[in-house]
Every structure is written in structure tokens, then in C-alpha cells.
Amino acid sequence: MGNDTDATVIDLLLEQHAQIEQLLHRVSSIQSTAKREPFEDLVRLLAVHESAEEEILHPFARQSGIDQGIVDNRLAEENQAKHVLSDLYELGVENVEFDTKFQEFAHNVIEHARNEEKEEFNHLAEHCDRTELTRLATLVRAAEAIAPTRPHPSSGESAAANLLAGPPLAIFDRVRDMVRDWNRKAGN
């Protein structure tokens, strides 16, 4: 992508979609509890990514004149994914049902990303100038910096809900992540 400050929101989110897809395949291909770490990486990336899309991308797409049904469909898919991801996280990679549920989840996430790319990203590329899309990438990065690192389905999928609930949940999630990582390093 070259210089990060030159990246558009489309560049940034396409790169994240590729990372998400790689993690989905990685988790799917591991047959033991060794999938825990890539699954936790996936949870963190998806939670941050979807929060930023809900706060920045989707409201901007609405303002740019996209068909409102397209955005509503993406939000509904993201809300459903939050619930399933939260359930998978609670279920744990050790559970015998995890792999089956994860496969369906992975398929839905990839389909969601393709729909987003085809409908929203193409619309933005056609209707917005590069300066606007570059500014939007900066806003997405800022939103991701304060986004929760776990899915919180009860917080809702609106921009307002994410802006209100996001920072306190993000602090809680990040502290929990640090404690978990410290415990692993300490061998606990």
C-alpha cells in the first residue's frame, strides 16, 4: 500500500478483509487447541474492524447516496456476526461443536466482506474523491484505536451506540488482553 497516509479507506479495509480471511483459514486448518491464539487474533481484529465500519464507513456511505437497504443489510450481517463470534468465544476452541459452528461463521464473514466490497466500496470509489476516502481512512484508524477488542452484541450496531459504549469497553477489553498475555508469558 505504500505510505499509510496515502491509503484510502477502501485500501485499508480491503487489507483488513484479507487479514481476516487469512485468520479464518488459519483457524479452520488447525485441529487442536493451538487454534486458540489465531482465534483470539481474529476476534480482536473483527471486533475493532466492525466497530470502525459501524462508526465511520456505514454512516458515510449513507450520506454519499448509497441505497439505504445496502447499508441496513451490512449492519444486520455485522450484528449477527457479533452474536455468533461472542457465542464462539464463550464456547471455546476446545468444545467439540466449535469447528462446525466456526465453519458456518467463516463462510458468512467472507460473504459479508464480498458484499461490502462489491456494493459499498464500489459505490464509494465511484462517488467520492480520493482526498475524501483518504480522510476517511484516518477516521477509521482513529475509531479502531479506541474500539473494543471483543464483540459486545448488547451494545448495538449503530454509530452512536459504538461511540458511547466503545471507549469504556475498549479499556476493559485491553486490560483483560494484557492480563491474559501476561499470564501466558508467566506460565500461569
C-alpha positions in Angstrom: 0.0 0.0 0.0 3.0 2.3 0.2 2.7 5.3 2.6 -0.1 4.6 5.1 -1.2 8.3 5.0 -1.9 7.9 1.2 -4.2 4.8 1.7 -7.9 5.3 1.1 -10.5 3.8 3.4 -11.1 1.2 0.7 -7.3 0.3 0.6 -7.3 0.0 4.4 -10.5 -2.1 4.7 -9.5 -4.4 1.8 -6.2 -5.1 3.5 -8.1 -5.9 6.7 -10.5 -8.1 4.8 -7.5 -10.1 3.5 -6.1 -10.4 7.1 -9.5 -11.6 8.4 -9.8 -14.1 5.6 -6.2 -15.4 6.3 -7.1 -15.8 10.0 -10.4 -17.5 9.2 -8.5 -20.1 7.1 -5.7 -20.5 9.7 -8.2 -21.2 12.5 -10.1 -23.6 10.2 -6.9 -25.5 9.3 -5.7 -26.2 12.8 -7.1 -29.3 14.5 -6.2 -28.7 18.1 -6.3 -26.1 20.9 -3.3 -24.5 19.1 -6.1 -22.6 17.2 -6.8 -20.5 20.4 -4.2 -17.8 19.6 -5.2 -17.2 15.9 -8.8 -17.3 17.0 -8.2 -14.6 19.6 -6.3 -12.6 17.0 -9.4 -13.0 14.7 -11.8 -11.9 17.5 -9.7 -8.8 18.2 -9.4 -7.8 14.5 -13.1 -8.4 13.8 -14.3 -6.5 16.8 -12.1 -3.5 16.0 -12.8 -3.7 12.3 -16.6 -3.9 12.6 -16.8 -1.2 15.2 -14.9 1.2 12.9 -17.1 0.3 10.0 -20.2 0.9 12.0 -19.0 4.3 13.3 -17.4 5.6 10.2 -17.9 3.7 6.9 -21.6 2.9 7.0 -22.8 6.4 8.1 -20.5 7.9 5.4 -21.9 5.5 2.8 -25.4 6.6 3.8 -24.5 10.2 3.3 -22.9 9.5 0.0 -26.3 8.5 -1.5 -26.0 4.7 -1.4 -29.2 2.7 -1.3 -30.1 2.6 2.4 -31.1 -1.1 2.1 -27.4 -2.0 1.3 -26.2 -0.4 4.5 -29.0 -1.9 6.5 -28.1 -5.4 5.2 -24.4 -4.9 6.1 -25.3 -3.7 9.6 -27.7 -6.7 10.1 -24.9 -9.1 9.0 -22.4 -7.4 11.3 -24.8 -7.6 14.2 -25.4 -11.3 13.5 -21.7 -11.9 13.3 -21.1 -10.2 16.6 -23.6 -12.6 18.3 -22.1 -15.7 16.7 -18.5 -14.5 17.4 -19.4 -13.9 21.0 -21.0 -17.3 21.2 -17.9 -18.9 19.7 -15.7 -17.1 22.1 -17.8 -18.3 25.1 -17.9 -21.8 23.6 -14.1 -22.0 23.4 -11.9 -23.7 20.8 -11.8 -26.9 22.9 -15.6 -27.5 22.5 -16.5 -30.3 20.0 -19.1 -28.0 18.4 -16.6 -25.2 17.8 -15.3 -26.3 14.4 -18.8 -26.9 12.8 -20.1 -23.5 14.1 -16.9 -21.8 13.1 -17.1 -23.1 9.5 -20.5 -21.5 9.0 -19.4 -18.3 10.7 -16.3 -18.1 8.4 -18.4 -18.6 5.3 -20.8 -15.8 6.4 -17.9 -13.4 7.2 -16.3 -14.0 3.8 -19.7 -13.5 2.1 -20.3 -10.3 4.1 -16.9 -8.9 3.1 -17.5 -9.7 -0.6 -20.9 -7.9 -0.4 -19.4 -4.9 1.3 -16.6 -4.7 -1.3 -19.0 -5.1 -4.3 -21.7 -2.8 -3.0 -20.3 -0.2 -0.6 -16.7 0.0 -1.6 -17.5 0.2 -5.3 -20.1 2.9 -4.6 -17.6 5.0 -2.6 -15.0 4.6 -5.3 -17.4 5.9 -7.9 -18.9 8.7 -5.9 -16.2 10.1 -3.6 -12.8 11.7 -4.4 -9.5 10.3 -3.2 -9.0 13.1 -0.7 -12.3 12.2 1.0 -11.5 8.5 1.0 -8.0 9.1 2.4 -9.5 11.3 5.2 -12.0 8.5 5.9 -9.1 6.1 6.4 -7.6 8.4 9.0 -11.0 8.4 10.8 -11.3 4.6 10.6 -7.8 4.2 12.2 -8.8 6.6 15.0 -12.0 4.7 15.6 -10.1 1.4 15.7 -7.7 2.8 18.2 -10.5 3.2 20.8 -12.7 0.2 19.7 -13.4 -2.8 21.9 -11.3 -5.9 21.2 -14.2 -8.3 21.8 -17.7 -8.4 20.3 -20.3 -6.8 22.5 -23.6 -7.7 20.9 -25.6 -5.9 23.6 -24.0 -2.6 22.7 -25.9 -2.5 19.3 -24.7 -1.8 15.8 -25.2 1.9 15.4 -22.5 4.5 15.3 -23.9 6.3 18.3 -24.0 3.0 20.4 -20.4 2.3 19.4 -19.2 5.8 20.3 -20.9 5.7 23.7 -20.0 2.1 24.7 -16.8 1.7 22.7 -14.2 3.5 24.8 -15.2 2.0 28.2 -15.5 -1.5 26.7 -12.2 -1.0 24.8 -10.4 -0.1 28.1 -11.9 -3.1 29.8 -11.0 -5.4 26.8 -7.5 -4.1 26.5 -6.8 -4.6 30.2 -8.2 -8.1 30.0 -6.0 -8.8 27.0 -2.9 -7.5 28.8 -3.7 -9.7 31.9 -4.2 -12.8 29.7 -1.0 -12.2 27.8 0.9 -11.6 31.0 -0.5 -14.8 32.4 0.6 -16.8 29.4 4.1 -15.3 29.5 4.3 -16.1 33.2 3.2 -19.7 32.5 0.0 -19.4 34.5 
